[in-house]
Amino acid sequence: MMTAFRRVLAAELVSNFGTMLTRLVIPWIATLTLAATPFEMGLLLTADVAAGAAGALLLGTLVDRGSLRAVMIGADLLRAALLAALALAAWKGWISLVLLLFAAAASGLATMAFELARSAWVARSTPPPLLATRNAQLSAAGSATESASFGVGGWLYQGLGGAMSLAIDAASYLLSALFLARLAEPPRARADETAPTLRGLAAEARAGLATLAATPSLRALAAIHGIVALAMALTATSYMIYVARDLALDPGVLGMIFAVGGGGALLGAVVAPWLGRRVGGRTALAAGVAVLAAGSVLIPLASGAGVFAIGLLVGHQLIGDAGHVVHEIHDRTLRQTLAPADRLARIDAGIRGIGQAATLAGALGGGLLATAIGARAALAIACGLFALAAVVAAIRLGKGAEPAR
């Protein structure tokens, strides 16, 4: 019989395969089929993060109140339905930027709900000393499926088209929901069973934000998360255009390059718990951001479609993804240990909301910036932002320690 955590781990394995595949397919549909401009690519990312940012605090409040298992299953079923509908539209030739925008927005909202509930489930079900290990295992599962999906994604898109790729993603969410159907529900962190009102939910959301604002380490995590999210968004609006159009690399080659990122992410997941035990979670987080910044420099250094450019892009996938995962694991663990148990999802939602707002700004501004100065120059600016995040992590996070939950 599967343990509760193994059910969550299995759900991560199957759903992340489809999620990574979609991260390739939707940008390729927008770039190659719809000939999207950098600004339109920014709009596509904007729809996702705007929905997540708008709903984060409300969703966090509801997650703190309700069944974590029900939230995760509901989010899986919604995403499966959305992607099945999008696959049908692609098959029938009805695909458009408007449809992609709508699907991205709705999926972003469902993903926000799922991630808040899963983080709260792990925090409530795991002793604090094991949190970094559990988070690393989830990251490792995601990295393994990332390698598989990116490794075959380009060839699937070339051979089967976008519709079939989206259908595979929809099926992965259904399988994830099946794994979670018998998941054990951890004890609730609060005993409030009163029916929520809009005013009451707003008051609870404000209480979560007040706790976030009053805790120095949580504020530092929010600042670092926001800067990294801004840089990631700026990169996202320009990266696919740069490698697919400017460097003229084929989808199959790009898929193989992206697959290497799964190996880098897996390396980060293996190293993160060990590094945290050696130097502490705060220092490990700062080190991860610094490595992420170093890896990002390799992207704008690439030019042409030759072996040298491919080698630089492969190096970025290994180095940058490893650093990013180390940062994410310790960021998530620190949130789970520093936040009061009855406000965990709201504080998590507050930090994620800041990240979504930064992503929104990066997507809109990045699209305009890349249009004005070119994708390569925009990617160079993103490198500077990653470096800034590393400096903030080293200075502001410090070595102090608030008591764990």
N, C-alpha and C positions, 0 to 999 in steps of 0.2 A: 504494500500500500504506500502511495506517495505521501511524504510529509507535506505539511502546509507550505513550507518555504519552497520545496521542490515543485509544487504546483505553480507558484509564482514564477519560479525560474523557468519552468517549461513554457508557461505562457509568454515570457519574455523572449524565449528562443524562437517560437513560431511567429509571433506577431512582429518581432523586429526584422525578420527576414523580409516580410512584405513591406514594412515601413521603409527600410533601406532601398528596396527596389523602387518604391514610389518616389523617393527622393531623387532617383535617377530619371524615372520615366516622365514625371510631370515637367521638370525643367527641359527635358529633351522635346517633349510635345510642344511646349511653349517656344523653345528656341528654333527647332528644326521644322516643325509643322506649321506653327502660327507666326514664325519669323518675329518673335517678340523683341522689342528694343530693351536696352538696359533699364529704362524707366518702367516699362511694362513688367519686367522681371521683378523689379522692386515692388510694384503693386501686387504681384502674385504672392510674394513673401509677406507683404503688408496685411493682406486679407487674413492670413493665418495668425499672425501675432496680434493684430488688432482685436480679433475675437477673443484670443486667450487673455490679453491684457484687460479687456473690458469685463470679462467674466471671472477673473482670477479670485478676487476677494470674496465675491458671493459664493463661488464654488468652494473656496477654502472654508467658509463658515458652514456650508451645508455638509462638507466632508467631516468636519469636527463633530457635527451633530449625528450623522447617519451611519448606515452600514457601508463599510469600506468595500466589502465584496460586491454589494449591489451596484455601487458606483463604478467599479472596474468593469463588471460584466456589461452594464448599460453602455459604457463608453465603447467597449469592444463591438457590441452589436450595432451601435450607431455608425461607427467607422466602417464596418463591413457593408452596411447598406449604402453608405455614401460612395464607396469605391466601386461597388457593383453597379450602381447607377452611372457613375462616370465611365466605367468600362463599356457599358451598353452604348453610351453616347459616342465614345470613340469608335466602337464597332460600326455604328450606324452613320458615322460621318457628321455627327451633330456637334462635335467638340468645338469649343470656342474659349476665348480668354475669360468671358463672363462665367462660364460653367466651371472653369478651373479656379477662378476666384471664389465662387460660392463653395465649392467642395473644400478648398483650402481653409476657408473661414470656419465652416462647420466642423471639419476634422480637427482644427486647432483648438476649438472649444472642448471637444470630446477628449483630446489628448491631454489638455490641461487637467480636466477632471480625473482622468485615469492616473496621471503621474502624482497628483496630490494624494489620491487615495492609496496608491501603492507605497509612497514614501511613508505615509502615516501608518499603514499596515506593518511595514518592516520595523518602524520605530517602536510600535506597541508590542510587537511579537518577538523582539530580539533584545537580549541583555546588552547594555551600552558597550561593554568591551568587545562584543562581536559585531558591532554595527559596521565598522570599516570593512571587515571580511565579507559580510553579507552584501554590502554595496559593491564591493569589488567583484563578487561572484555574479551579480546582476550585470555589471559592466562587461565582465568576461564573456557572458552569454551573448550580450549584444555585439561584442566584437567578433565572436565566432560567426554569427549570422551575417554580420556586416561583410566579412570577407567572402562568404559564400554568395551573398546577393550581389555585391559589387563585381565579384569575379565572373558571374554569368549574366549580370544585368544587361550589359551592353550587347552581348550576343543574343539574349532573349529579345531585346528591343529590335535588333536588326532582323531576327528570324521570325518572331511571332507578332511584333507590333505592340503598340501601347495598350490596346484593349485587353489582350491576354495577360500582360504584365499586371495591369490593375486588377484583373479578376483574381489572379494569384494572391495579391495583397488582401483582397476582400475575404478570401477563404482562410487566410492566416489569422485574421481577427476572429472569425467564427471558431476556429480551433482553440485560440487563446481563451475565448469565453467558456468553452467546454472544460478546459483545464481548471478554470476558476470556479466552476459551478459548485463544486464540493469543498471549496476553500473554507477553512475554519476562520470564524470571525474573532479577532482579539477582543479583550475586555475594553469597553468604552472608557475614554479618558474623562468623560463628564456624564452626569446623571440627569441632565436636563431633558425631559421628555415633552415639554410644552410645544404646541404647534408653532412653527416659526411665523413671524409677521415681517413685513418689509422693514418696518422701523426697528424691530428687534434684531434682524439680521444685519442691518446697517450699524447698529450699536456694537454688536459682536465683532464685526469687521474692523471698526475703529479701535476696539480694545486690542485686537491682534496687532494692528499697526502701531499702537502706543507701546506695546511690549517691544516690538522691533526697534522703534526709535529710541527706547530707553536702554537698550543693551548694546554697549560699544562694539563687541565682537560681531553681533548680528548686523549692525550698521556697516561695519567693514566688509562683511561678506556681501551685503547688498551692493556696496559701491564696486567691489571687484567684479561681481556678477554682471553688473550693468555695463561696465567698460568692456568686458570680454564679449558680452552680447552685442554691443555696438560694433566691435571689430568683426565679429563673426557675420553680422548682417551685411556690413560693407563688403566683406569677402564674398558672401553668397550672391550678391547682385552682380558681381563682376567675374567670378571664377569660371563658371560654365561658358560664358561668352568668350573669355580670354583663351581657355584651352580648346574649345570647340571651333571657334571662329578665327581668332587671331593666330593661334598656333596650328589650327587645322588638323587636330588629332582626331582619328576615327573613333566612333563610339565604342567599338570593341577594345581598342587600345586604352581608352579612358577607363573603361570598366575594369581592366586589369590593373591599371594604376590605382584606382580607388580601392581595389581589393586589398592592396598592401596596407591601406589605412586600418583595416581590421587587424592586421598583425601588430601594427603600432599601438592600437587601442588595447589589444590583448596584453601586450607588454606592459602598458601602463596599469592595467588592472592587476597584473601579477605583482608589480613593484610597489603599488600604492600602499597596501597594508604593511608590508615590511618597512617601507620608508617612514610611514606614520609611527611605527613602533620605535624606530631608531631616532627620529628627530622631532616627533610630535606632529599632530595633524595640521597645526597652523603653518609650521615651517614646510611641511610636505606640500601643502596647498600652494604656498608661494613658489616653491621650486617647480611645481607643475606648470604654473603660469609662465615662469621664465623659460622653460623648455618649449612651451607652446609658442611664445614670442620668437624664439630662435628658429623654430621650424617654419614659421610663416614667412620669413625672409626669403626662403628658397623659391617661393612662387613667382614673384616678379623678376627674379633673376633668370628664369627660363625664357628662351626665345627660339622660334622656329619649331619644327616638328622632328628634330633629330634626337639622337641618343642622349646627348648632354641634357637637353631640356627634359626628356623623359626621366632621366636620372634625378634631376632636381625635384621634379614633381613626386617621384617615388620617395625621395628623402623627406620631403615635407609630410607625406602620408605617414611615414614611420615616426619621425621626430615630433611633429606637431600633434598627431593624434595621441601619442603616448603621453605627452605633457597635458593635453586637454583632459584625458581620462583621469590622470592623477589629481588634477585640480577638481574635477567633478566629484570624484569619490569622497575626497576630504571636505569639499564644500557641503555635500549632502549629509555627511556624517556629523559635521559641526552643527548644521541646522537642527538635526534630529536630537542632538545631545544638549544643545544650549536652549532650545525653545521649551517652554512649559508644555507638558503633555496635552493639556486641554486646549491649547492654542497652537499646536504644531502646524496643522494644515493652514491656518490663517497666516501665520508668520511665513511659512513656506510660500503661500500664495502671494504675500506682500513682496518677497524677494523675487519671485518669478515674475510678478507684475512689473517690477522695476526693470527686469531683464527684457520683458516683452516690450515695454515702452522704448527702451534703448534700441531693441531690434527694429521697432517701427520707425524710429528716427533714422537708423542706419539704412533701412531698406529704401525709404523715400529719398533721403539725402544721398545715399550711395548711388541710386539709379541716376539721379541728376548729375552727381559728381562724375560718374563714369562716362556719361554722355558728353560732359564738357571737356574732360581731360584725358579720357581713355581708360580702359579697364586696367591696364598695367599700373598706371599711376595711382588709381584708386586702391589697388591691392597694396601698393607701397605705403599708403596712408594707414591702411589697416594694420600693417606691421608695427607702425608707431604706436597705435592704440594698444596692441597686445603688450608692447614694452611698458607702456604707462601702467597697465593693470599689474604687471609684475612688480613695478616700483611701489604702487599702492599697497599690494599684498605684503611686501617686505616691511614697509614703514607702519602701516595702520593696523595690520592684524596683530602684530606683536606676539609676545609669549605669555600674556596673561591668561588666566583661566577662570571663567565663571563656573559655578558649580553645575554639574550635569543634572539632568532631570531626575 
